[in-house]
Amino acid sequence: MFHTQSDVVFVKALKVEAVIGVYEWERAITQPLLIDIVLETDISRAAASDDVNDALNYKEVCDDVSAWCQDIKAQLLEYLAGQIADKLLEKYPCHKITLSIAKPTAIKQADAVGVQITRYAQASSNVSDNQADNSLSDDA
Ligand SMILES: Nc1nc2c(c(=O)[nH]1)N=C([C@H](O)[C@@H](O)CO)CN2
């Protein structure tokens, strides 16, 4: 299949206050996280209709990601990033997510430290279903 477009919905530097960190003192406070999200998705319906109901709504993404960060209370940024990427792929119609989470106050000598991950949606099982259907009708 040839792709003729490549669209993204993005969020830059979403600020969330959450419990995060491996050290005991970090479990007793909240720290700021700065989160960048790139959701690769087809925006053509929303571009044609001008209707937010046809869009991957970045306001909902921001609200969800903020709430998940506060609920998860992860030790490692790696764990938090993996959990959020899985949840986004499950909930939103996108085929690829790039997510970075930075801790801007963790290391005094650095502007920020953090992780970036890329995750893909699992391939649809419809392809094999269709192939199965075709092979049945070929036999008939
Ligand atoms: N690769 C990582 N290294 C470290 C993490 C992390 O989440 N991923 N976390 C810490 C501490 O929580 C640190 O932020 C406290 O300053 C150390 N290294």
The ligand as a Gaussian input file, in Angstrom:
#p B3LYP/6-31G(d) Opt

LIG

0 1
 N       17.277000       6.179000      33.197000
 C       16.842000       6.710000      34.370000
 N       17.745000       7.091000      35.286000
 C       17.321000       7.622000      36.431000
 C       15.950000       7.805000      36.690000
 C       15.019000       7.399000      35.697000
 O       13.792000       7.532000      35.847000
 N       15.509000       6.852000      34.560000
 N       15.573000       8.400000      37.888000
 C       16.447000       8.799000      38.781000
 C       16.037000       9.523000      40.001000
 O       14.667000       9.404000      40.276000
 C       16.480000      10.977000      39.783000
 O       15.603000      11.635000      38.874000
 C       16.633000      11.765000      41.046000
 O       17.437000      12.901000      40.798000
 C       17.903000       8.598000      38.622000
 N       18.229000       8.009000      37.355000

